[in-house]
Amino acid sequence: MSIIDRIEKSRIVATYGGMGSTFLVKKVENRVAKRFDNFFTPSFPNFPKGELITKSGIRLDEKGRDSYLDEGRYKSFNSRTPKGMETINVDSSLTLGENLKSFFTSNYRCHDEKMWIVSINSAMLNIFSHYEIKDVIFFIRHPLHSMGSYCKPGRHKTVVELIDKNTVNSKKIVKWWARDIWNPIAREYLRCKEKGLDPILIRYEYAKGDSEAHNVFWKGLKHGNRNHASDEISKYMLENTKYCYFKLYDSWEV
């Protein structure tokens, strides 16, 4: 029995590092297009200019999903796609968004029910709401705890140190995480909901209850918080995420 026993709708997951993506990918290994969209870095206004999250990738400018990229930039589309999932012929005459749409829609209902797509950057480009892709699963974690997990040594500490060496109690990092990552993903979920696209919200802290409510069963997820931030940083994160946060959660304390 797999981590996710069954779902009758799409098998597209929108999430990000620190929110449980590694756990999910490991559980569905060899049956997942894992973080296939990490070849580009969104524009990230609060991240140092000229720097990349993925060193082999490309950083988008303000055009975002309307950017035109060389075919070589799309190699992870198919190189990270397991057997049984549709690959696509990238068309460099189309925008990044249009190529992403082609990939998602061609695999919307994969023939193999155990196949999954785990995306990490597409939600921040509003791909799902803009192209009206239904039933996307948004796997989201508390902003403070997801930031703590992302920043820990051995994971992405070297990335966040480009913003500030004080990775635990840095308002600069909080601002980046809140405004460039967490809020955009949460807003995309809310936007899909407003458009009647039936997105599925699974909150890391309440994964069992949320998944059962949508007939998606997630097994083996151990809820643990990574909150090593000061009260001041916690309050600053709340200030920067509260508009979206309280549309997804009832309380700041989880």
C-alpha positions as CSV (number, residue, x, y, z in Angstrom):
1,M,0.0,0.0,0.0
2,S,1.5,3.3,-1.1
3,I,1.7,6.6,0.8
4,I,-1.2,7.8,-1.2
5,D,-3.7,4.9,-1.7
6,R,-6.0,6.5,-4.2
7,I,-7.2,9.6,-5.8
8,E,-9.7,9.9,-8.6
9,K,-8.7,13.3,-9.8
10,S,-5.3,14.8,-10.8
11,R,-2.0,13.8,-9.4
12,I,-0.3,17.1,-9.5
13,V,1.2,18.4,-6.2
14,A,2.3,22.1,-5.7
15,T,4.7,22.6,-2.8
16,Y,8.2,23.8,-2.0
17,G,11.3,22.8,-0.1
18,G,10.8,22.8,3.6
19,M,7.1,21.9,3.3
20,G,7.5,18.2,3.1
21,S,8.4,17.8,-0.6
22,T,11.4,15.5,0.1
23,F,9.3,13.2,2.2
24,L,6.7,13.0,-0.5
25,V,9.2,12.4,-3.3
26,K,11.0,9.6,-1.3
27,K,7.7,7.8,-0.7
28,V,6.7,7.8,-4.3
29,E,10.2,7.3,-5.7
30,N,10.5,6.0,-9.3
31,R,6.8,7.0,-9.9
32,V,7.2,10.8,-9.8
33,A,8.2,13.6,-11.9
34,K,10.1,15.1,-9.0
35,R,10.6,18.8,-8.9
36,F,11.0,18.8,-12.7
37,D,10.4,22.6,-12.7
38,N,13.5,23.5,-10.7
39,F,15.4,24.4,-13.8
40,F,14.2,28.0,-13.4
41,T,14.2,30.4,-10.5
42,P,11.3,32.8,-10.2
43,S,12.3,36.5,-10.2
44,F,12.3,36.6,-6.4
45,P,12.4,40.4,-5.8
46,N,13.8,39.8,-2.3
47,F,16.6,37.5,-3.3
48,P,20.1,38.9,-4.2
49,K,20.3,39.9,-7.9
50,G,22.3,37.6,-10.1
51,E,22.1,34.6,-7.7
52,L,20.3,31.3,-8.4
53,I,18.6,28.8,-6.2
54,T,19.6,26.0,-8.7
55,K,23.0,26.7,-10.0
56,S,22.4,24.9,-13.3
57,G,19.2,26.7,-13.9
58,I,18.1,30.2,-15.1
59,R,16.6,33.1,-13.2
60,L,13.5,34.6,-14.7
61,D,13.0,38.3,-15.1
62,E,9.7,40.1,-14.6
63,K,8.2,38.3,-17.7
64,G,7.9,35.2,-15.6
65,R,5.7,32.5,-17.3
66,D,5.7,34.7,-20.5
67,S,9.5,34.1,-20.9
68,Y,10.8,32.3,-24.0
69,L,13.6,29.8,-23.2
70,D,15.9,27.7,-25.4
71,E,14.9,24.1,-25.7
72,G,18.0,23.0,-23.8
73,R,16.6,24.7,-20.7
74,Y,13.8,22.2,-20.6
75,K,15.8,19.0,-20.3
76,S,14.5,18.2,-16.8
77,F,10.9,18.1,-18.2
78,N,11.6,14.6,-19.6
79,S,14.8,13.6,-17.8
80,R,12.9,13.7,-14.5
81,T,9.8,12.0,-15.9
82,P,9.5,8.3,-15.0
83,K,8.4,5.6,-17.5
84,G,4.6,5.5,-17.9
85,M,4.3,9.2,-17.8
86,E,3.8,11.3,-21.0
87,T,6.8,13.3,-22.1
88,I,6.5,16.3,-24.2
89,N,8.1,17.9,-27.2
90,V,9.2,21.3,-26.0
91,D,8.4,24.1,-28.4
92,S,10.8,27.0,-27.9
93,S,8.4,29.2,-29.9
94,L,6.0,28.9,-27.0
95,T,6.3,30.6,-23.6
96,L,7.5,28.9,-20.5
97,G,4.0,28.9,-19.2
98,E,2.6,27.3,-22.3
99,N,5.1,24.5,-22.2
100,L,4.4,24.0,-18.5
101,K,0.7,23.9,-19.3
102,S,1.4,21.2,-22.0
103,F,3.3,19.1,-19.5
104,F,0.7,19.3,-16.8
105,T,-2.4,18.8,-19.0
106,S,-0.8,15.8,-20.8
107,N,-0.4,14.1,-17.5
108,Y,-3.5,15.4,-15.8
109,R,-4.9,11.9,-15.5
110,C,-1.9,9.6,-15.9
111,H,-2.6,6.1,-17.1
112,D,-0.7,4.7,-14.2
113,E,-2.5,5.6,-11.0
114,K,0.7,5.5,-9.0
115,M,2.4,8.2,-11.0
116,W,2.8,11.7,-9.5
117,I,4.0,15.2,-10.5
118,V,5.6,17.2,-7.7
119,S,6.2,20.8,-8.7
120,I,8.0,23.5,-6.7
121,N,8.1,26.6,-8.8
122,S,5.0,26.5,-11.0
123,A,2.6,27.8,-8.4
124,M,4.7,30.9,-8.0
125,L,4.1,31.7,-11.7
126,N,0.3,31.2,-11.3
127,I,0.4,28.4,-13.8
128,F,-2.5,26.5,-12.4
129,S,-4.9,29.4,-12.0
130,H,-3.9,31.1,-15.3
131,Y,-4.3,28.0,-17.4
132,E,-7.2,26.7,-15.3
133,I,-5.7,23.3,-14.3
134,K,-8.1,21.7,-11.9
135,D,-7.7,19.6,-8.8
136,V,-4.1,20.5,-8.0
137,I,-3.0,19.4,-4.5
138,F,-1.3,22.2,-2.5
139,F,0.9,20.7,0.1
140,I,1.7,23.6,2.5
141,R,3.4,24.0,5.8
142,H,3.4,26.7,8.5
143,P,5.6,29.5,7.1
144,L,7.9,29.7,10.2
145,H,8.4,25.9,10.4
146,S,8.8,25.5,6.6
147,M,11.5,28.3,6.6
148,G,13.2,26.6,9.5
149,S,13.3,23.3,7.7
150,Y,14.5,24.8,4.4
151,C,17.3,26.8,6.1
152,K,18.8,24.0,8.2
153,P,22.4,22.9,7.6
154,G,22.8,20.1,5.1
155,R,19.8,21.3,3.1
156,H,19.7,24.9,1.7
157,K,21.7,26.8,4.3
158,T,24.2,27.9,1.6
159,V,21.4,29.3,-0.5
160,V,19.8,31.4,2.3
161,E,23.3,32.6,3.4
162,L,23.3,34.6,0.2
163,I,20.7,36.7,1.8
164,D,22.0,36.8,5.4
165,K,24.5,34.7,7.3
166,N,22.3,34.8,10.3
167,T,19.9,32.2,8.9
168,V,17.8,31.6,12.1
169,N,16.9,35.2,13.1
170,S,17.1,37.2,10.0
171,K,14.3,39.5,8.9
172,K,15.8,39.6,5.4
173,I,15.3,35.9,5.1
174,V,11.8,36.0,6.6
175,K,10.9,38.7,4.1
176,W,12.2,36.6,1.2
177,W,10.4,33.4,2.4
178,A,7.1,35.2,3.2
179,R,6.9,37.5,0.1
180,D,8.6,35.4,-2.6
181,I,7.7,31.9,-1.6
182,W,5.0,31.2,1.0
183,N,2.5,34.0,0.1
184,P,2.7,33.3,-3.7
185,I,2.0,29.6,-3.2
186,A,-0.9,30.3,-0.7
187,R,-2.3,33.0,-3.1
188,E,-2.2,30.5,-6.0
189,Y,-4.2,28.1,-4.0
190,L,-6.7,30.8,-3.1
191,R,-6.9,32.0,-6.7
192,C,-7.6,28.4,-7.9
193,K,-10.3,28.2,-5.3
194,E,-11.9,31.5,-6.3
195,K,-11.9,30.3,-10.0
196,G,-13.7,27.1,-9.1
197,L,-10.8,24.9,-10.0
198,D,-11.3,22.6,-6.9
199,P,-7.8,22.7,-5.5
200,I,-7.0,20.4,-2.6
201,L,-5.3,21.9,0.4
202,I,-3.2,19.5,2.6
203,R,-1.6,21.2,5.4
204,Y,1.6,19.5,6.7
205,E,0.5,19.8,10.3
206,Y,-3.0,18.3,9.6
207,A,-2.1,16.0,6.7
208,K,-4.1,13.0,8.0
209,G,-7.3,14.9,8.5
210,D,-7.0,17.0,5.4
211,S,-6.1,14.1,3.2
212,E,-8.9,11.9,4.5
213,A,-11.4,14.7,3.8
214,H,-10.4,14.6,0.2
215,N,-10.1,10.9,-0.2
216,V,-6.3,11.1,-0.5
217,F,-4.5,9.0,2.1
218,W,-1.0,10.2,3.2
219,K,0.8,7.7,5.4
220,G,3.9,7.9,7.5
221,L,4.2,11.7,7.8
222,K,5.6,12.6,11.2
223,H,4.5,16.1,12.3
224,G,7.5,18.0,13.6
225,N,8.0,21.7,13.9
226,R,11.3,23.4,13.2
227,N,10.9,26.6,15.0
228,H,14.2,28.0,16.3
229,A,13.3,31.6,15.7
230,S,13.0,34.3,18.3
231,D,9.6,35.8,19.3
232,E,10.5,38.9,17.3
233,I,11.1,36.8,14.1
234,S,7.9,34.9,14.7
235,K,5.9,38.1,14.9
236,Y,7.7,39.5,11.8
237,M,6.7,36.3,9.9
238,L,3.2,36.7,11.1
239,E,3.0,40.3,10.0
240,N,4.2,39.3,6.5
241,T,2.0,36.3,6.0
242,K,-1.2,36.9,8.0
243,Y,-3.4,37.9,5.2
244,C,-3.0,34.6,3.4
245,Y,-2.2,32.5,6.5
246,F,-5.6,33.0,8.2
247,K,-7.4,31.9,5.0
248,L,-5.6,28.5,5.4
249,Y,-5.2,28.1,9.1
250,D,-7.3,29.0,12.2
251,S,-4.4,29.8,14.6
252,W,-0.8,30.8,14.4
253,E,0.1,28.2,16.9
254,V,0.0,24.7,15.4
